[in-house]
Amino acid sequence: MAKLKLEGSWREELKPVAAAQSRDPGRAGPAGEPNGQTSLRWGGDEAESRRLLYQQTHHYFRWAFVAVVAAVIVAFIAFGLTFLH
């Protein structure tokens, strides 16, 4: 339980370290330390959340595009039917 309490404070403390490690992985600290492991895990969590956000955004825009194309097709059909009446 104490580990979970410490992990939150380590994440705040290691945000700049994780950012520096992502830019220059050669300067990564020792991974055997508990706070070093938290830093590496936090960086992975951030990458995973960015990937999920990108995936959800891509899914939204794809279906929005399909909806726009369907609306244009329905509009052309409705416009064409006005001439038949």
N, C-alpha and C positions, 0 to 999 in steps of 0.2 A: 504494500500500500504506500509505503514511504517513497518507493521508486517512482510511482505514478505522480506523486506530489512534486518530486524533484524534476521530473521530466518536463513539466510545464515551464518551470523556471529556467531549465537548461535550454529549452527551445528559444526562449526570449533572449537568453545570453548568447546563443550560438547563431542567431540569424545572420549577423555579419560574417561569421566564420563560414557558414554554409554557402553564402553568396560568393565569398572569395574562393572556396573550394570548387564551386561550379565553374568559375572562370579559369582557375589554374589548378587542375587536379594533382599536379606534381607537388604542391605544397600542403597536401592533406595531412592532418595530424594523426596521431596514433589511434587506430580503430579499436584497440583493446580497452580503452577507457570508456566507462559508462556514458559520460557526456559526449564523447566522440562518436559512440554508436548512435546516440540520440540525434546528433547532428547529421549523420549519414542517413538515418531513417527519416528525419524531418525533410531533408532534401528530396528523398524519394517520394514522400507524401506530397510535397509541392509539385513535383513533376507529374505525378499521377492525377492530381486535381486539375492541372493545366490541360493534360491530355483529355480528361473527361469533359472539361468545359469546351474544348475545341470540337470534340466528337458531338456533343449536344448541339452546339451552334451549327455545325455542318448539317446535322440531321434536320434542324429547324429550317435552315435556308433551302435545303433540298425540297422539303414538303411545301414550303411557301412558293417555290418556283413551280412545282407541279400544280398547285392551286391556281396560280396566275395563268398558266397555260390552259388549264381546264376552263377558267372563266373566259378567256379570250375565245376559245372554241365555242362555248355556249353562246357568247355574244354574237359570233358570226352566224351561228345556226338561227338564233332569234332574229337577227337582221335579215337573213335570207327568207325566213318564213313570213316576214311582213310583206314581201313582194308577192307571195302566193295567195294571199287573202284578197 
